[in-house]
Amino acid sequence: MEKPIDFDLIRNARFPEGVLGTQMIEGMNRSHARLTEWGFSHISEFGQTVLDVGCGGGAALKKLAERFPNAQLFGCDVSPLAIQSAEELNAENVSAGKMSFHCGGVSKLPFPNGFFDSVFSVESLYFWPDPEKDLAEILRVLKPGGRFMTVLEMVGGSMSERHAEIARRLEMFCPAPEELRELLTRSGFSVTALTHDTQNGWLCGVGEKRA
Ligand SMILES: C[S@@+](CC[C@H](N)C(=O)[O-])C[C@H]1O[C@@H](n2cnc3c(N)ncnc32)[C@H](O)[C@@H]1O
């Protein structure tokens, strides 16, 4: 039988804090690894400057640093605990000046226009205050021709009852594939990929900033 949903723990997916937040961050670092790799497989070139929005405990950036030791990697997240955990996990890269973190939300990114070659986000879009405007903010910090990739495993229209209950209780925005395409388009992106892996229940959208 499936375990009952532990909402005290699960709400830390939106804003990790305290002991349960640490538990959630460690769990996400492990359990999002395959989904993250799948998302990465949609990006042919990351470039030199890369931002992870809603970086949580920083496992995705650690992987990227291993693959691209010369890239400048950045992470941002609203949760101070997430940022602290990401900095600890990536301590070597942070002290080598290859990676840095910012505690703050997607709605106001502390970077100049056209700074990043690529931006990605794993399992975070659900919680953004205004997805259309927030995606436009990501567009702002991308270079012309730069790409944004997002992956989600709670997909509107095809969720399990368990996921649907979590989405309701946490007031999550879980777009269906076509809804994600429209959202990216409305925010100003040219959608270059939209993949729905129905076996795993994963959704990946990639948008390009027009040159
Ligand atoms: C489900 S976790 C995913 C974390 C990480 N990307 C991973 O895959 O392990 C969602 C993350 O988004 C962050 N988040 C929520 N709202 C945010 C916002 N408005 N701007 C940036 N990050 C946000 C949360 O603090 C949390 O760390």
The ligand as a Tripos MOL2 file, in Angstrom:
@<TRIPOS>MOLECULE
LIG
   27    29     1     0     0
SMALL
NO_CHARGES

@<TRIPOS>ATOM
      1 C1         10.7730   21.1300   -5.8550 C.3       1 LIG1
      2 S1         12.1360   22.1310   -5.4390 S.3       1 LIG1
      3 C2         13.3190   21.7630   -6.7360 C.3       1 LIG1
      4 C3         14.7130   22.1160   -6.3400 C.3       1 LIG1
      5 C4         15.8000   21.7240   -7.3640 C.3       1 LIG1
      6 N1         15.6130   22.4000   -8.6190 N.3       1 LIG1
      7 C5         15.8420   20.2380   -7.5470 C.2       1 LIG1
      8 O1         15.4700   19.7570   -8.6230 O.co2     1 LIG1
      9 O2         16.2130   19.5250   -6.5950 O.co2     1 LIG1
     10 C6         11.5640   23.7520   -5.8940 C.3       1 LIG1
     11 C7         12.5430   24.8530   -5.5330 C.3       1 LIG1
     12 O3         12.0530   26.0880   -6.0960 O.3       1 LIG1
     13 C8         12.3040   27.1130   -5.1590 C.3       1 LIG1
     14 N2         11.3960   28.2450   -5.4320 N.ar      1 LIG1
     15 C9         10.0990   28.3630   -5.0930 C.ar      1 LIG1
     16 N3          9.6120   29.5460   -5.4940 N.ar      1 LIG1
     17 C10        10.6260   30.1910   -6.1300 C.ar      1 LIG1
     18 C11        10.7550   31.4530   -6.7630 C.ar      1 LIG1
     19 N4          9.7250   32.3090   -6.8210 N.pl3     1 LIG1
     20 N5         11.9460   31.7850   -7.3050 N.ar      1 LIG1
     21 C12        13.0000   30.9380   -7.2360 C.ar      1 LIG1
     22 N6         12.9410   29.7280   -6.6220 N.ar      1 LIG1
     23 C13        11.7730   29.3490   -6.0960 C.ar      1 LIG1
     24 C14        12.0760   26.4540   -3.8080 C.3       1 LIG1
     25 O4         12.6640   27.1610   -2.7560 O.3       1 LIG1
     26 C15        12.6810   25.0680   -4.0420 C.3       1 LIG1
     27 O5         14.0360   25.0100   -3.6690 O.3       1 LIG1
@<TRIPOS>BOND
     1     1     2 1
     2     2     3 1
     3     2    10 1
     4     3     4 1
     5     4     5 1
     6     5     6 1
     7     5     7 1
     8     7     8 2
     9     7     9 1
    10    10    11 1
    11    11    12 1
    12    11    26 1
    13    12    13 1
    14    13    14 1
    15    13    24 1
    16    14    15 ar
    17    14    23 ar
    18    15    16 ar
    19    16    17 ar
    20    17    18 ar
    21    17    23 ar
    22    18    19 1
    23    18    20 ar
    24    20    21 ar
    25    21    22 ar
    26    22    23 ar
    27    24    25 1
    28    24    26 1
    29    26    27 1
@<TRIPOS>SUBSTRUCTURE
     1 LIG1         1 GROUP 0 **** ****
